[in-house]
């Protein structure tokens, strides 16, 4: 620790105790803009050039969200004009995130019976992501098997595709004021605006159609 402090002082950096309170508060305000309101945030190992005024403006450079070792830029106007320097800090945050209450099977729908919220260190999931409330959870399905306590995110869960292979959907075509609707079978799963193959069950003709809504595709 002594060696680290010597390094910081040598290069004109100040440890957290010497940083103007305005810098710490300004950095905290910028960080909270990118993190959930429920997050408890702490700033550790904050270092900036020791001549920076407390009212300098702060711009976070990365990563986003600002968790772990964070780089930021400081700007202010001095007697010699605009000034710009850089600082670093270690940011930690905790918040309740969705986790599997019990083991989840592949394709299992997420609901209040199999998901709970636990306060976790967000930095652990900065790459995989996390789900913060029921509006982000309900309606999703597990992509693979999830062990109890597994943090749930967009990487291991997903919303069902609007159209699923094998599903019978409405094929809609509009010509002027005329709206034509036929029932066809989806040969592929598709997301919104994606073109997929569908089959007319009457003549077995295969067409390309665009996913327009859940259970609906269009020819144009």
ABEGO torsion letter per residue (X at the ends): XAAAAAAAAAAGBBBAAABBAAAAAAAAAAAAAABBAABBBBBBGBBBBAABBAABBBBBAOBOBBBEBBBBBBBBBBAAEBBBBBBBBBBBBBBBBBBBABBBBBGBBBBAAABBBBBBBAAAAAAAEBBABAAAABGBBBABBBBBGBBBBAAABBBBBABBBGBBBBBBBBBEABBBBBBBBBABBBBBGBBBBBBBAAAGBBBBBBBABBGBBBAX
